[in-house]
């Protein structure tokens, strides 16, 4: 397996693990506490993805857009405390921190109503800022202090913090992506044992990627370090794929993914289905700590029947070329045993291929939720070797970026060693995807010879 150069990187080795990537802190049996998931939305598009997620969550828990119970007088549905802190006046305040350079993305958040004003951070901006401006700069200490203080305020209002969920665009908002690296590093230092899941927008892969500016691909490549070192799970989406699935409300699809991911914390299991915890979900999805990148999809449904697992992808990085490492399916409002039968049928199809060392591939979680549409809801997270194509496109962007762009980044702190380091690190991961599909099978054959 390709190594990871440089002693300062200290990445986890690529090896099979039977436990979650992070240790999930929890309450003791003697003192039951409610877990909380704090959401962090950074940059204009990150704030937009976050707002769409909160609109989904408010509706699922029977809360109005102002964070109060709907006028019909009903009760709050599910374990709303996972995502909301209830005030003495009956106002449910989202456990969220928004941060952006300038007002981009924050204007809509402020108009929305339910969010704590102190946790909406607007950083100074200037026209010539880039990725390294966000990760460096004279005011970096001030920005970091403000952000971490907002996170601490949210953490103090929770019984205990179970996880953090980040939304951000790696390529559209360079300064915000650069700041994400610092924010996630600080988050790891203070909350190192909590699950950290990132839902990030990336440049498209393939034909659509040809039209992307190399600068955007370069921004994504610069973000590789924090995605690798400071997150436990990363989900990739891209705008062309979202628009293809829902041209009217593309970011609403992200909200459905976030909602599905936290379902195990908020909703009861369906019928006789076993509870799929977020810990077991992450353990299944990440058989190798380094390969913790997944692509979400909304599989096709018709009359409560699953039509296809391999359609409805939210990223062009998922294709039928390559093999599955793992997958997790999260469903609501659908018969559990019918889904198991459909998974078996899909796995036997000629278009489905999985690594030899993990033939089971799928974990399934079914939850009760009367708020979903009549035909039900399915979200699937795919850990697939075709994801390597996305990282390859990032490297191509680095190679094709103009000297003028590089000069601006160097003026803001990028040095030659740093540039070479993330290029080598990305190439090492691409090699890992190639090798992991065959490595363990080869080892098993060698053992059988003895």
N, C-alpha and C positions, 0 to 999 in steps of 0.2 A: 504494500500500500504506500502511496506517495507520502513522504514526510511533510512536515510543516516547518519551513526554514525559519531561523531566527529565535533565539532564546527568549526574546521579549514577548512572543506571541502566546506561549503557554496554552495552546489549545488542547482539548481532550483528545486522546488517541482514538484512532478509528478501530473500535473493537465491539464485539457484541456485548450488550448489557441486558440484564434481566430486571433492572429497576428504572425508575424515572430519571430523567436527566437531572432534575433538581430534587432536593428533599422538600416535601411539602409539609409545612408546619400546620398543625391542626389542634383542635381543642381536645382536652382530656375527657374521658367518659364521665368523670365526676362533675365536670363543669361544662356542659354543652354550650357552645357559642356559635354564632352565625358567621360563616365565612363571607368575606367581602372581596369583590374584584374591582380594583381601581383602574379606570381607563385613562390613558394619556394620549392626547391628540395634538400632534406637533406639525406646524406648517399649514398653509391654506387648504390643500387637499386633505391633509390629515384631519383638520378640523371639520371639513365637509363629510368625510367618512365617519367621523365621530358623531356628528349631529344626526346623520342618517341612522346610525346604530341606536342612538338614544330615542329617536322617534319610534323605532321598532320596539324597544324595551318598554317605553311608556305605554304603548298600546297593549302589549302582552300582559302588563300588570294592571290593566284597567285604570290607568292614570291619564289625565288630560295633558295637553301640551304645556300647561303651567305647573305640572308636578303635583296636582291635586286630584282627588278622586273624581271620576266622571260624575256629571250632574244626575245621572240616573240613580244615584245612591247605592250602588253596588259596593262590594268589598274588594279590597286589593287581592289580586290573584297571585298565587305562588309566593315564593320566598323573595319578596321585593327587596329585603334588606341586603341581599347580595350586591345589588347595584345602587341602592338608594339609602340615604340617611333621612329618617323621618324627623321633622322639626316638631316643636311643641304646638305649633299652629296647624299641624296636619299636612304640611308641605313636604313632599318627597324630593329631596335634593340629590341629583345624580352624583355618584362618586367619580368625579371627572376633573381633569386638569387640561385646559386648552392653552396652547402657546403658539405664537406666530410672530414673524418679523413683519411689522406693520399690521394693518387691520385686515389683511386678506384672510378670509375664512372666519374671522372673529365677529364681523358685523352680523352675520346670520345667527351666530351663537348668541349674541347679546339680545337680538330680537326674539329669540325662541323663548326665553323666560325662565326656565327652571334651574339654571346653572348658577353656582355661587360666583358672584362678581369678583371676589378676591382670587379665584382660581382661573381667571381668564387673563393670560399674560400677553401683553403686546410689547415686543422688543423693538428697539430702534432699528431702522433699516436705511439703506442707501442703494442707489441704482446699480452700482458696480459690485455688489456682494456676490460671493459664490460659495461653494461647499466649504472651503477652508476658512472663509470669513465667519461662518457659523460655528466652526469647531475651534476657532482661535479668537483673536481680537482683544482689545483692551478691556472691553466690558464683559468678557466671558465669565469672570468670577461673579459679577452682579447678576447676570442672567441665570447662571447655575444656582446661585443662592435663592433667587426668587422661585425657580422651578422646584427645587427640593423642599423649600418651605411650604409650597402649595401641596406637594405630595405628603409631607408630614401632617399637614392639617387634615387631609383626607384619611390618612392612616389612624390618626388619633380618634376619629369618629367611628372607627370600625371595631367590632368585637375582636376580630383578628383578620389580618390581611392574608388572603389565600393566594392571590395572583394579581399581576399587572397585565393590562392589554394595551398595546401601542398601535396607533394608526398614523401612517405617514406616507408621503410619496417620496421615493428614493431619487427621482429624476426631475420632477417638475419644479421643485422648490429646493435649490441647492443649499442656501444657508440653513434652512430648517433641518435638512438631512444631516448636515455637518453638526448641528447642535444635538441631534439625536445621539450621535456617538458619545458625546460628553454626558448627556443626560442618562443614557443607559449604563454607562460606566459608574456614575455616581449612584444610580439606583441599585446596581449590583453590590456596591460597597456597603450600602446601608440595609438592603433587603435581599441579601445574597441567596437565601434559602427559599424565596418565593418564586413560583412559576412566572416566567416572563414570556408572553406570547406577542408577536408582532404581526400585524396585518398591513402589508405594504404594497403600494402601487409601484409597478416597474415598467420600463419600456417594453413594448411588445416584441415578440420573437418572430422571425421569419419574414414574410413579405412586408408586413406592417412595419417591421423594425428598420427596413431600408430607408424609410422616410424619417426616422428619428434622427435628431441632431446628435452627432458624436458627443457633444457636451453632456447630453442627458444620460447617455450610456456611461460616460466618464463619472458622472455624479453617482450613479448606481454602483459602479465599481469602487468608488471611494468609501461607500457605506458598508462594504463587505466585512470589514473588521468587526464592527459592532454587531452585525447580524450573526457572525460566526461565534464571537466570544461572549456576548452579553445578552443573548436570548436563548431560550430553551426550545422554542418552536417558532417558525416563520411561515406565514401564508402569503403567497404571491398572487396578486391580481393585476390585470392591465386594463386600461380604459377601452380599447377596441373590443375586447372580449365582453366587458360589462355592457357596452352599448349594443352589441349584437344580441345579448340576452334580454335586455330591457332598455330600449332607447329613451323611454320617458323618465325612468328613475334608476339610473345605473348604480348610484351609490347605495340605494336601498338594498341591493343584493348583498353588499358588504354587511349591512345591518343584520340581514338574515343569517349570515355566517357567524357573526359575533354572538347573536342570540342562541344559535344552535350550540356553539361551543360551551357556553355557560349553562346550558339546560340541565346538566347533571347536578349543578348546585341549587337550581331553582325549582325544578319540576319533579314530580314523582315518576317512577318507572311505569311503563305501560303494561298492564295485565301481569303476566308471569315473567316478563323480561327481567333479566338481572340488571342491577344498577351499574352503569358504566361510568365510573368516576373520572374526573379530569386527570387524575394521576395515572390510572390504567390506560386511558385514552392516549396520553402522551407516551407512555411506555410502549404501547403497541406501534405508534406512529414513528418512533425514533429507535429503531433497532441498533443504529450506530449513532453515537452522540454528535459526530461531525455532520451527518446527513440529516439535519433536522429541518429541512425545507419542504413544504407541502403546498399543493395547489388545491383550492376548494372548487367544488362544482355543485350544481343543482341538477341532479339526475332527473330525467324525464318521467313524469307520472301521467297516468290516465285512469280515471275512476278508481283511485286508490291502488293502482297497480304500477309497480316499478317497470318502466320500459327499457331504460338503458342506464348503466352506471357510468359509461364512458362518454356521455354527452353532457352539455351544460357547463363546460369548463369556464372558469372565470379568468383563465390565463392561457395565452397561446403557447406557454412553455410545456403544456401537457399534450402528449401525442401517443399514438398507439405503438410508436417505435420505442423499443426498450422494454424494461420489466418493472413490475411492481415490487417495491421493498415492503410496503405496508399500506393499509388504508383503514380509515375509520368512517363509518356511516352513522349519522345522527338523524333520527326520524321522530316525527310527532304526528299523531293522529292516524297512524297506519298499523295494520295487523302485523304483529311481530313475527309470527311463524311464516307468514306469506313472504316476508322480506328475506328470511333465511333461505327459503326455497329459491327465491329469485337470485340471491347471491350465488348459490351453488350452480344455478343454470348459467349465469354470466361467466363464472370461472371456467366452465367447460367449453365456452365458445372459442372459436378459432382466433378471435381478435384479442383474447386475454392471455397475458404472459406474466408470470411471477418468478422471482428468484427461487432456486431450488431449495434453499435453506429455510424459506418461510412460506410453505405451501398454503397455510391457512389464510394469510394476508389480512383478512378483514376482522375488525372488531365492530360490533353493532350495539348501538344504544337506542332504545325506544322509550319515549317519554309521553306522558299525558299532557295535552295542552288544548283546551277547547277554543283558544283564540285563533288557531291556524285555520286556513281555508278548508273547505269541505273535503277536497281531495287529499289533504295532508301535506306534509313538508318533509323533504329529504335534503340533507346537506352531506356531502362526502368530501373528506380530506385525503388527498392522494400523495403518497411518498413514492415517487417514480423516477427511474433513471433518466427519463427524457428531460427532467429539470436541468440537466447539465447543459442543454442547448441555450438556456437563458444566460448562464454564466459565460458561455462561449461568446454570446453576442456582446456582453459587457467588455470582454477582453478586446473584441474587434473595435469597439468604440474607443477604448483607450489607445489602440494603435492608430486610429484614424483621426483623433482629436488634433486640432491645429496647434501650432506652436504658440500662437497668440493666447489661446485659452490656457495652455500650460503655464505660460509666463505669468498670467494673472493669478493662477493658483499658487505658483511659487512665491509670488509677492505676498501672499497671505499665509505662507508657512509650509507649503508642500516642498519636500526636498527629494533629491534623486533616490536616496535609499528608501524613503517611504513609498515612492511611486513603484519602484522595483518590487518592494515587499508585497504590496497588495496584488500586483500582477502575478507574482509567483504563488501567492496563497490561493488565488482563484484557479490558477492552472492546476495546482495540487488537488483542489476539490474536484475539478472536472475529471482528473485521473482517478480519483477515488470512486466516482460513480461508475466508471468503466470497470474497475477492478472488483468492486464489491459484488457485482452481478455473477462473478465466477469464482471468487476466492474461496469461499467456504465449501463449495461443492468440490473444488479441487482438493482441499484439505481432507474432506471426508473420504474421497477416493483413495488418497494416500494412506489414511488410517486403515482402511479395509484391506489394503495390500499386506499390512503387517498382521 
